[in-house]
Amino acid sequence: MNMTDPIADLLTHIRNALSARHPKVELPSSKLKVEIAKILKDEGYLSGYKVAEEGRKKVLRINLKYTNAGDPAITRLRRVSRPGRRVYLQYSRIPSVLGGMGHVILTTPQGLMTGSRARKAKLGGEYMVEVC
């Protein structure tokens, strides 16, 4: 399988699993994917994640989160900066998603972080993912 954009692949796996009401999703692991999963868990969008080794390959297992009514915790998950169109922002230009209810994930010189943390640290970066 030709994967030119592993982040878009991760987001699509999560979106598809949520729409099919799966309890978890499994996909090949990478440092960037694990960092995104960590932020999504810290912000309350996922119930957990784990990196497991299957032979020589590392697999990222993500436990999805649903409300008591059975609705997914994530209503929108969108890749903003893509390989064909990179989007970079200064810290003062970091948008607020859903009036502060959603989150932005950026790659900054100090690693991956949410938009609010980047704004506080006065760091700009690549606008990777929008989640709410």
Buried (B, 14 or more C-beta within 10 A) or exposed (E): EEEEEBBBBBBBBBBEBBEEEBEBBBBBBBEBBBBBBEBBBEBEBBBEBBBEEEEEEBBBBBBBBBEEEEEBBBEEBEBBBEEEEEEEBEBEEBEEBEEEEBBBBBBBEEEBBBBBBBBEEEBBBBBBBBBB
